[in-house]
Amino acid sequence: MNTQTDFIGDIVAADFRTAAIFKKYGIDFCCKGGRTIEEACSPKSLDKDQIYSDIENLPKTDGNSIDFNSWPLDLLADYVEKTHHRYVEEKTPVLQQFLDKLCKVHGGAHPELFEIRDLFFASAQDLAAHMKKEELILFPFVKNMVKAKISNEAIQQPHFGTVENPVNMMKHEHTVEGERLRKIADLTNEYTPPADACNTYKVTFAMLQDFENDLHKHIHLENNILFPKAIQLEKEFSVEH
């Protein structure tokens, strides 16, 4: 992507995060996306170099270099909640609004949009309930175990019996959501907008792809790090006490 010569619509299509930058400067990236940044800046006396800089300074890393495996369990639980749960909460209403708009405007020519919307709405509803169960039941128990371990105290028997019970439920729900997002990926041809797609169409598909990518990171941190370590920590208490 060349920010100085590419059209604004193409820049947003390549990286949907740039849409927020254009919105900040009051630049229409949807209906008037067929302009360069310089052409959009001239009538408004905007600083094109500042916009170039904002785009170039978007984060290049995706967090994969962080050694989450070395983190304390209570910190990891906090990270998942503050990063991935918050991401879902922030992006869901925006995607729902965009998908509703696409169905109204493009549903006649692209009927698959209705199934995509239904799948995402179902996923959003179930994820909201899923995250609350983690935040109100599972994560507090994990944090209490860490605290008890540090202070060399016993833990109270949880009402759910063993931590493996909510963990197994969460893992099952992860599988369901992963399958839903996979179905959305199939229906969107791996998030490839059709030839007649407007910029809102392109941005929505890019956001859906990012949503799936974030969910994959979210599930990885829980299924492969947080959950096994929580089970192991609980077993240590049964041995010690």
N, C-alpha and C positions, 0 to 999 in steps of 0.2 A: 504494500500500500504506500503510495506517494501522496502525502497530505497536501503538497503544494500544487499538484497537477490533477489529481483525481477529483471526480465530482463528489459532492457531499453525500449524496445517496449511496455511492459505491463505498465510501469510507465507513458509513454506518453499517452497510451490509457486511463489510469485512470484519468489523468489530463493533457490536451493538453498544458497548460501553461508551462509545463516542457520542451516542445520541444524547446522553446527559450533558455533555460538554456543549453541544450545539444548542440545547434547550436553555442552558445557563446564559448564553449570549443572545437568546431570542432569535436564533437562526432556524428557519423552517427546513427540516431535513426530509420531510415527507412529500408535500406537494411541490416544493421548490428544490428538490434534491439534485436537479441537473445543473448545478453551478459549482464552481470551485470555491474554496474558502475565501480567496481574495475577492472574487466577484460578489460574494455575499457580504463581505465586510465593508466594501467601498461605500454603498449608500448609507450605512449606519455609522461610518467613521470608527469601526471597530479595529482593534489591534490584531491583525492576522497572525503576527509572530507569536503573540501570547496564546492564541488558539493552537497553533502548530506545537508550541511547547507543552500545552496541557495534554494534547493527544500523545505526543512522544513520551511524556512522563507517566503514562498509564503503566501500572505494574506489569512487569514481564514474567514474573515467577508465579507459579500456581500453588506454592506451599509444599510441593512434593519433597523438597530438600530438607524439610524439618524432620528431626528424628522423634516422632511422636511416641515411639516405643520406649523412649527413655523418660517420658514424662510421668510424674505422679498421677495416680488414677483420679484424684479429686480435681487436679488441674485439667486433665484431659476431658473429664465430664463437663467442666465449666466451659472449656473451649468449644466442644460440640454444641452446647446450648447457646453460647453467645455468638458463635460463628454460623454454624449450619442451621440450627433451629431459627435463628433470626433471619437468615437468608430466605428460608422458606416462607416465613411470615411476611417479609417485605415484598418478595417477588410474586407470590400467589395472587394477590388482588390485581396487580398490574397485568399479569398474564390472563387472568379471567376476563378482564375488561377488553384486552386486545382480541382474545379468541371470540368473544361475543360479537365484536365489531367485524371480524373476518367472516363469521358465519352469515351475518346480515348482508355484507357487501359482496362476498365471493362465494357464499354457500351454494348458489345455483350452479355455478361453473365447477365448483370443487366440493362436492357433497361429503367427501372424506373429512372436511373440516368439522362437521357436526360430531362425528365419532371421536375425533381428536379432542374437541372441547369436552365431550362427556367423560372421556377417560381422564382428562386433566382435572376436571371438577371433582370427580370421584376420588382421585388421588389426593387432591388438596384437602378434602374433607377428612379422609382417613389419616393423612399425615398430621393434621392438626390434633386429632385425638391421640395418635401415636406419640407425638412429642410431649403432650401433657402427661401421659403415663410415665414417660421417662423422667420428666422434670419433677413430678409430684411423688413418685414411688421409687423408681429404680435408682436414679442419680442420688437422691438423699441417702439411701441405704449405702451406696458405694462410698459416699463422703463420710458417713458415720463409721464405716469399717476402717477407712484410712485414719480417721481421728483416733479410734480405739486402738489401732495398731501402734500409732505413735506414742500414745499414753499407756500402752500395755494394759488395756482394760478389756473386759469381755464385751461381746455385742449382744443386744437383745434379739431374741428369736423373732424374725419378721412375720407378719401375718400371712405372707405368701409362701411360708415354709422354708424354701431355699432360694437363693438368688438365681439358680438355674431355671426356675419357673417363669419369672418375668423375662429373663434373657431369651428363653425359647420362644416366648410369645412375640417379643420384639423382632427376633430373627425371622420368624414366619411372616410378620407384617412387612419386614424389609423385602422379602422375596416377592410378596404380592405387589408392592410398589415398583420394584425393579422390573417385573413383568409388564406392568402398565406402561412404564416409561419406554420399555423396549417396543411395545405395540405402537406407541406414539412415534417412535423413531422409524418404524416400518411404514406407517401411514404417511409420514412426511418425506419418505424416500431419503432417510438419514438427514433430515432437516434441510432438504434442498428445495428452495422456493420455486414454484412454477414460473414459466416465462412471462406470464402476465401479472406477476406479483408486484404490488406497490411496496413502498418502503416499510409501511406498518406490517405487511405480510412478512417481509424479510427480517425485520427486527423481532417479530414474534417467534419465528422459527429459530433464530439465533438465541433468543432467551430460553426457549424450550430446550435447546441443546445444552446451554449452560446450566439449566436447572437439572438436567439428567447428570451432567458431569459432577455438579456439586453433590447430588444425592449419592453418586458412586463413592465420592470421598467420604461423605458422611457415614455411609454404611460400612466402608472399609475400616474407619477408625473405631467403630463400635464392634462389628463382628469379629475383626481380626486382632484388635488390641484391647479395647476396654472390657468387652464381655469375658474373654478367656481369663484376663487378669483378675477380674472381679470374682469369678468362680474359684480361681486359685487362692485368692486372698481369704475367701470364706472358708475354704478347706484348712487353711493354716490356723484359723481360730478353733476349729474342731479338734485339731491336734494339740494345740497349746492349752486349751481350756477343757 
